[in-house]
Amino acid sequence: MSLDTHMKKKTSRDIQAAERKQQILDVAKRLFAENGYHATSMRELNKGLGMGEALTYHHFPGGKLEILNAVLQAAQEKRINSIMGSMEFLREDMPLRESLLTFAHRLTEQFMDDKEYFQILFREKNLLNNEQLSLINELTLQPLEAMANFLANRAVQGEIRAMDFPIAVSQFTSQIAVIIFRKMFFDVDTDSQWLERIVDHYVSLWSG
């Protein structure tokens, strides 16, 4: 057997295994979000997957808790990429109102695009270890720190007044978080006009 043939067969098996693991994570994520971690049994998970228990344990020997950790890790890695992409729009030539509005929309989309992750996170926080909690906290702070630095630069240019920028960003994002929370947990569809009103309020407040 040639090396190329061996590599192709190995790659095919790897792809199949990765697809199977992803299937497990997708179904587990949905069930954990809908029913909660404790209320979701391995039996129910396997039923949703349409596979035997032995195959599930083959991919995740640690069982349900290992699956939960893998679900959260995959979502966190996705958030890292999303956060880094969100920071790219903070350009010095972008008007302040447009910058804040874009930031608000990106923040809302980031939460709503992975609603299941945040539902699991809020519900199962006590199951997370210190390393996971530290990573989540770091991911949360990254966009806030980037926006605080962005505002500080605008103050140097004289566009807005000097202030405690981390606190200012925290207040601004807290208003956005209320909209996200109502949308995520109560299905209250707040239209984009609310975001615009919040942005206009802070542009006026900071420019005064």
HELIX and SHEET records of a PDB file:
HELIX    1   1 LEU A    3  ASN A   35  1                                  33    
HELIX    2   2 MET A   42  LEU A   49  1                                   8    
HELIX    3   3 GLU A   53  HIS A   59  1                                   7    
HELIX    4   4 GLY A   63  MET A   87  1                                  25    
HELIX    5   5 LEU A   96  MET A  112  1                                  17    
HELIX    6   6 LYS A  115  ARG A  123  1                                   9    
HELIX    7   7 LYS A  125  LEU A  127  5                                   3    
HELIX    8   8 ASN A  130  VAL A  156  1                                  27    
HELIX    9   9 PHE A  165  PHE A  186  1                                  22    
HELIX   10  10 SER A  192  SER A  207  1                                  16    
END                                                                             
